[in-house]
Amino acid sequence: MLTFLLWCLLFVICWPFALIALILYPFVWLLLLPFRLLGFAVDLSFSFVRNLFMLPFTLAGKR
């Protein structure tokens, strides 16, 4: 919602920039998509390693 309000403000202040931003937004999103997927994979890897090291403590705590 905040993004939309900022875009409306930009549209009122300088409508050519707002239209350019509206057209370029999908291309920027597609350009950043591989980095989001890489971040997701790295986060899953760190989570897996953390859970792998914590498994003995988890099993010892559930007596």
KOLGU-4560 file (N, C-alpha, C; in nm, 3 decimals, padded with zeros to 5 digits):
<recs>
<n_xx: 00.083 n_yy: -00.118 n_zz: 00.000 ca_xx: 00.000 ca_yy: 00.000 ca_zz: 00.000 c_xx: 00.088 c_yy: 00.126 c_zz: 00.000 mol: A seq: 1 type: MET>
<n_xx: 00.194 n_yy: 00.119 n_zz: 00.078 ca_xx: 00.284 ca_yy: 00.234 ca_zz: 00.084 c_xx: 00.350 c_yy: 00.259 c_zz: -00.050 mol: A seq: 2 type: LEU>
<n_xx: 00.384 n_yy: 00.151 n_zz: -00.119 ca_xx: 00.447 ca_yy: 00.164 ca_zz: -00.251 c_xx: 00.352 c_yy: 00.233 c_zz: -00.349 mol: A seq: 3 type: THR>
<n_xx: 00.226 n_yy: 00.194 n_zz: -00.342 ca_xx: 00.127 ca_yy: 00.256 ca_zz: -00.430 c_xx: 00.110 c_yy: 00.404 c_zz: -00.399 mol: A seq: 4 type: PHE>
<n_xx: 00.108 n_yy: 00.439 n_zz: -00.272 ca_xx: 00.096 ca_yy: 00.580 ca_zz: -00.234 c_xx: 00.218 c_yy: 00.661 c_zz: -00.278 mol: A seq: 5 type: LEU>
<n_xx: 00.336 n_yy: 00.600 n_zz: -00.266 ca_xx: 00.456 ca_yy: 00.669 ca_zz: -00.314 c_xx: 00.453 c_yy: 00.686 c_zz: -00.465 mol: A seq: 6 type: LEU>
<n_xx: 00.400 n_yy: 00.585 n_zz: -00.536 ca_xx: 00.389 ca_yy: 00.597 ca_zz: -00.681 c_xx: 00.289 c_yy: 00.707 c_zz: -00.718 mol: A seq: 7 type: TRP>
<n_xx: 00.180 n_yy: 00.715 n_zz: -00.645 ca_xx: 00.082 ca_yy: 00.823 ca_zz: -00.671 c_xx: 00.144 c_yy: 00.960 c_zz: -00.647 mol: A seq: 8 type: CYS>
<n_xx: 00.222 n_yy: 00.972 n_zz: -00.542 ca_xx: 00.290 ca_yy: 01.098 ca_zz: -00.514 c_xx: 00.388 c_yy: 01.131 c_zz: -00.626 mol: A seq: 9 type: LEU>
<n_xx: 00.462 n_yy: 01.032 n_zz: -00.672 ca_xx: 00.553 ca_yy: 01.053 ca_zz: -00.785 c_xx: 00.476 c_yy: 01.090 c_zz: -00.910 mol: A seq: 10 type: LEU>
<n_xx: 00.360 n_yy: 01.031 n_zz: -00.930 ca_xx: 00.278 ca_yy: 01.061 ca_zz: -01.047 c_xx: 00.231 c_yy: 01.207 c_zz: -01.044 mol: A seq: 11 type: PHE>
<n_xx: 00.197 n_yy: 01.256 n_zz: -00.927 ca_xx: 00.153 ca_yy: 01.395 ca_zz: -00.914 c_xx: 00.270 c_yy: 01.490 c_zz: -00.934 mol: A seq: 12 type: VAL>
<n_xx: 00.386 n_yy: 01.455 n_zz: -00.880 ca_xx: 00.502 ca_yy: 01.543 ca_zz: -00.888 c_xx: 00.562 c_yy: 01.542 c_zz: -01.028 mol: A seq: 13 type: ILE>
<n_xx: 00.586 n_yy: 01.423 n_zz: -01.082 ca_xx: 00.651 ca_yy: 01.413 ca_zz: -01.212 c_xx: 00.598 c_yy: 01.289 c_zz: -01.283 mol: A seq: 14 type: CYS>
<n_xx: 00.494 n_yy: 01.304 n_zz: -01.362 ca_xx: 00.427 ca_yy: 01.189 ca_zz: -01.422 c_xx: 00.513 c_yy: 01.112 c_zz: -01.522 mol: A seq: 15 type: TRP>
<n_xx: 00.607 n_yy: 01.175 n_zz: -01.596 ca_xx: 00.687 ca_yy: 01.090 ca_zz: -01.686 c_xx: 00.773 c_yy: 00.987 c_zz: -01.612 mol: A seq: 16 type: PRO>
<n_xx: 00.832 n_yy: 01.028 n_zz: -01.499 ca_xx: 00.910 ca_yy: 00.934 ca_zz: -01.420 c_xx: 00.823 c_yy: 00.823 c_zz: -01.363 mol: A seq: 17 type: PHE>
<n_xx: 00.700 n_yy: 00.858 n_zz: -01.325 ca_xx: 00.609 ca_yy: 00.758 ca_zz: -01.270 c_xx: 00.572 c_yy: 00.655 c_zz: -01.377 mol: A seq: 18 type: ALA>
<n_xx: 00.550 n_yy: 00.699 n_zz: -01.498 ca_xx: 00.518 ca_yy: 00.605 ca_zz: -01.606 c_xx: 00.638 c_yy: 00.519 c_zz: -01.642 mol: A seq: 19 type: LEU>
<n_xx: 00.757 n_yy: 00.578 n_zz: -01.643 ca_xx: 00.879 ca_yy: 00.499 ca_zz: -01.669 c_xx: 00.897 c_yy: 00.395 c_zz: -01.559 mol: A seq: 20 type: ILE>
<n_xx: 00.875 n_yy: 00.434 n_zz: -01.434 ca_xx: 00.887 ca_yy: 00.340 ca_zz: -01.323 c_xx: 00.784 c_yy: 00.228 c_zz: -01.335 mol: A seq: 21 type: ALA>
<n_xx: 00.666 n_yy: 00.261 n_zz: -01.378 ca_xx: 00.560 ca_yy: 00.161 ca_zz: -01.396 c_xx: 00.596 c_yy: 00.061 c_zz: -01.505 mol: A seq: 22 type: LEU>
<n_xx: 00.661 n_yy: 00.108 n_zz: -01.610 ca_xx: 00.699 ca_yy: 00.021 ca_zz: -01.721 c_xx: 00.822 c_yy: -00.063 c_zz: -01.684 mol: A seq: 23 type: ILE>
<n_xx: 00.917 n_yy: -00.005 n_zz: -01.612 ca_xx: 01.041 ca_yy: -00.076 ca_zz: -01.579 c_xx: 01.029 c_yy: -00.171 c_zz: -01.460 mol: A seq: 24 type: LEU>
<n_xx: 00.925 n_yy: -00.158 n_zz: -01.379 ca_xx: 00.911 ca_yy: -00.240 ca_zz: -01.259 c_xx: 00.914 c_yy: -00.390 c_zz: -01.289 mol: A seq: 25 type: TYR>
<n_xx: 00.840 n_yy: -00.441 n_zz: -01.387 ca_xx: 00.847 ca_yy: -00.587 ca_zz: -01.413 c_xx: 00.985 c_yy: -00.634 c_zz: -01.458 mol: A seq: 26 type: PRO>
<n_xx: 01.056 n_yy: -00.552 n_zz: -01.534 ca_xx: 01.190 ca_yy: -00.591 ca_zz: -01.578 c_xx: 01.288 c_yy: -00.594 c_zz: -01.461 mol: A seq: 27 type: PHE>
<n_xx: 01.278 n_yy: -00.501 n_zz: -01.371 ca_xx: 01.365 ca_yy: -00.500 ca_zz: -01.252 c_xx: 01.331 c_yy: -00.620 c_zz: -01.164 mol: A seq: 28 type: VAL>
<n_xx: 01.202 n_yy: -00.653 n_zz: -01.153 ca_xx: 01.161 ca_yy: -00.768 ca_zz: -01.073 c_xx: 01.220 c_yy: -00.896 c_zz: -01.133 mol: A seq: 29 type: TRP>
<n_xx: 01.214 n_yy: -00.910 n_zz: -01.265 ca_xx: 01.271 ca_yy: -01.027 ca_zz: -01.331 c_xx: 01.423 c_yy: -01.032 c_zz: -01.317 mol: A seq: 30 type: LEU>
<n_xx: 01.487 n_yy: -00.917 n_zz: -01.319 ca_xx: 01.632 ca_yy: -00.912 ca_zz: -01.303 c_xx: 01.674 c_yy: -00.954 c_zz: -01.162 mol: A seq: 31 type: LEU>
<n_xx: 01.595 n_yy: -00.918 n_zz: -01.061 ca_xx: 01.630 ca_yy: -00.950 ca_zz: -00.923 c_xx: 01.583 c_yy: -01.088 c_zz: -00.878 mol: A seq: 32 type: LEU>
<n_xx: 01.502 n_yy: -01.155 n_zz: -00.958 ca_xx: 01.449 ca_yy: -01.285 ca_zz: -00.921 c_xx: 01.557 c_yy: -01.390 c_zz: -00.895 mol: A seq: 33 type: LEU>
<n_xx: 01.660 n_yy: -01.402 n_zz: -00.976 ca_xx: 01.764 ca_yy: -01.502 ca_zz: -00.943 c_xx: 01.832 c_yy: -01.476 c_zz: -00.809 mol: A seq: 34 type: PRO>
<n_xx: 01.850 n_yy: -01.351 n_zz: -00.773 ca_xx: 01.912 ca_yy: -01.320 ca_zz: -00.644 c_xx: 01.820 c_yy: -01.358 c_zz: -00.528 mol: A seq: 35 type: PHE>
<n_xx: 01.690 n_yy: -01.344 n_zz: -00.546 ca_xx: 01.596 ca_yy: -01.386 ca_zz: -00.443 c_xx: 01.600 c_yy: -01.538 c_zz: -00.428 mol: A seq: 36 type: ARG>
<n_xx: 01.605 n_yy: -01.609 n_zz: -00.540 ca_xx: 01.612 ca_yy: -01.755 ca_zz: -00.534 c_xx: 01.743 c_yy: -01.801 c_zz: -00.470 mol: A seq: 37 type: LEU>
<n_xx: 01.851 n_yy: -01.734 n_zz: -00.501 ca_xx: 01.980 ca_yy: -01.766 ca_zz: -00.440 c_xx: 01.975 c_yy: -01.742 c_zz: -00.289 mol: A seq: 38 type: LEU>
<n_xx: 01.917 n_yy: -01.631 n_zz: -00.248 ca_xx: 01.904 ca_yy: -01.603 ca_zz: -00.106 c_xx: 01.818 c_yy: -01.706 c_zz: -00.035 mol: A seq: 39 type: GLY>
<n_xx: 01.712 n_yy: -01.752 n_zz: -00.101 ca_xx: 01.627 ca_yy: -01.856 ca_zz: -00.044 c_xx: 01.705 c_yy: -01.986 c_zz: -00.028 mol: A seq: 40 type: PHE>
<n_xx: 01.785 n_yy: -02.022 n_zz: -00.129 ca_xx: 01.863 ca_yy: -02.145 ca_zz: -00.123 c_xx: 01.970 c_yy: -02.137 c_zz: -00.014 mol: A seq: 41 type: ALA>
<n_xx: 02.035 n_yy: -02.024 n_zz: 00.000 ca_xx: 02.137 ca_yy: -02.008 ca_zz: 00.104 c_xx: 02.073 c_yy: -02.015 c_zz: 00.242 mol: A seq: 42 type: VAL>
<n_xx: 01.958 n_yy: -01.953 n_zz: 00.257 ca_xx: 01.887 ca_yy: -01.957 ca_zz: 00.385 c_xx: 01.848 c_yy: -02.101 c_zz: 00.421 mol: A seq: 43 type: ASP>
<n_xx: 01.799 n_yy: -02.175 n_zz: 00.323 ca_xx: 01.764 ca_yy: -02.315 ca_zz: 00.348 c_xx: 01.888 c_yy: -02.398 c_zz: 00.383 mol: A seq: 44 type: LEU>
<n_xx: 01.998 n_yy: -02.370 n_zz: 00.320 ca_xx: 02.121 ca_yy: -02.444 ca_zz: 00.349 c_xx: 02.168 c_yy: -02.418 c_zz: 00.492 mol: A seq: 45 type: SER>
<n_xx: 02.169 n_yy: -02.292 n_zz: 00.533 ca_xx: 02.210 ca_yy: -02.260 ca_zz: 00.670 c_xx: 02.113 c_yy: -02.318 c_zz: 00.772 mol: A seq: 46 type: PHE>
<n_xx: 01.986 n_yy: -02.318 n_zz: 00.740 ca_xx: 01.887 ca_yy: -02.376 ca_zz: 00.830 c_xx: 01.908 c_yy: -02.527 c_zz: 00.842 mol: A seq: 47 type: SER>
<n_xx: 01.937 n_yy: -02.593 n_zz: 00.731 ca_xx: 01.963 ca_yy: -02.736 ca_zz: 00.734 c_xx: 02.086 c_yy: -02.769 c_zz: 00.819 mol: A seq: 48 type: PHE>
<n_xx: 02.194 n_yy: -02.694 n_zz: 00.801 ca_xx: 02.316 ca_yy: -02.719 ca_zz: 00.877 c_xx: 02.293 c_yy: -02.693 c_zz: 01.026 mol: A seq: 49 type: VAL>
<n_xx: 02.221 n_yy: -02.587 n_zz: 01.058 ca_xx: 02.192 ca_yy: -02.557 ca_zz: 01.198 c_xx: 02.109 c_yy: -02.668 c_zz: 01.261 mol: A seq: 50 type: ARG>
<n_xx: 02.006 n_yy: -02.715 n_zz: 01.189 ca_xx: 01.923 ca_yy: -02.823 ca_zz: 01.244 c_xx: 02.000 c_yy: -02.954 c_zz: 01.252 mol: A seq: 51 type: ASN>
<n_xx: 02.092 n_yy: -02.976 n_zz: 01.161 ca_xx: 02.173 ca_yy: -03.096 ca_zz: 01.166 c_xx: 02.262 c_yy: -03.097 c_zz: 01.290 mol: A seq: 52 type: LEU>
<n_xx: 02.321 n_yy: -02.982 n_zz: 01.324 ca_xx: 02.406 ca_yy: -02.974 ca_zz: 01.443 c_xx: 02.323 c_yy: -02.976 c_zz: 01.572 mol: A seq: 53 type: PHE>
<n_xx: 02.201 n_yy: -02.927 n_zz: 01.567 ca_xx: 02.118 ca_yy: -02.922 ca_zz: 01.687 c_xx: 02.039 c_yy: -03.051 c_zz: 01.710 mol: A seq: 54 type: MET>
<n_xx: 02.042 n_yy: -03.145 n_zz: 01.614 ca_xx: 01.964 ca_yy: -03.267 ca_zz: 01.627 c_xx: 01.999 c_yy: -03.349 c_zz: 01.751 mol: A seq: 55 type: LEU>
<n_xx: 02.127 n_yy: -03.370 n_zz: 01.785 ca_xx: 02.155 ca_yy: -03.449 ca_zz: 01.906 c_xx: 02.101 c_yy: -03.382 c_zz: 02.034 mol: A seq: 56 type: PRO>
<n_xx: 02.109 n_yy: -03.251 n_zz: 02.041 ca_xx: 02.059 ca_yy: -03.180 ca_zz: 02.159 c_xx: 01.907 c_yy: -03.187 c_zz: 02.166 mol: A seq: 57 type: PHE>
<n_xx: 01.843 n_yy: -03.183 n_zz: 02.051 ca_xx: 01.697 ca_yy: -03.193 ca_zz: 02.048 c_xx: 01.653 c_yy: -03.333 c_zz: 02.091 mol: A seq: 58 type: THR>
<n_xx: 01.723 n_yy: -03.434 n_zz: 02.042 ca_xx: 01.686 ca_yy: -03.572 ca_zz: 02.079 c_xx: 01.718 c_yy: -03.598 c_zz: 02.226 mol: A seq: 59 type: LEU>
<n_xx: 01.825 n_yy: -03.542 n_zz: 02.280 ca_xx: 01.859 ca_yy: -03.561 ca_zz: 02.421 c_xx: 01.761 c_yy: -03.489 c_zz: 02.512 mol: A seq: 60 type: ALA>
<n_xx: 01.702 n_yy: -03.383 n_zz: 02.466 ca_xx: 01.610 ca_yy: -03.306 ca_zz: 02.551 c_xx: 01.471 c_yy: -03.365 c_zz: 02.559 mol: A seq: 61 type: GLY>
<n_xx: 01.436 n_yy: -03.457 n_zz: 02.470 ca_xx: 01.301 ca_yy: -03.515 ca_zz: 02.469 c_xx: 01.298 c_yy: -03.654 c_zz: 02.532 mol: A seq: 62 type: LYS>
<n_xx: 01.331 n_yy: -03.661 n_zz: 02.660 ca_xx: 01.330 ca_yy: -03.790 ca_zz: 02.730 c_xx: 01.198 c_yy: -03.812 c_zz: 02.796 mol: A seq: 63 type: ARG>
</recs>
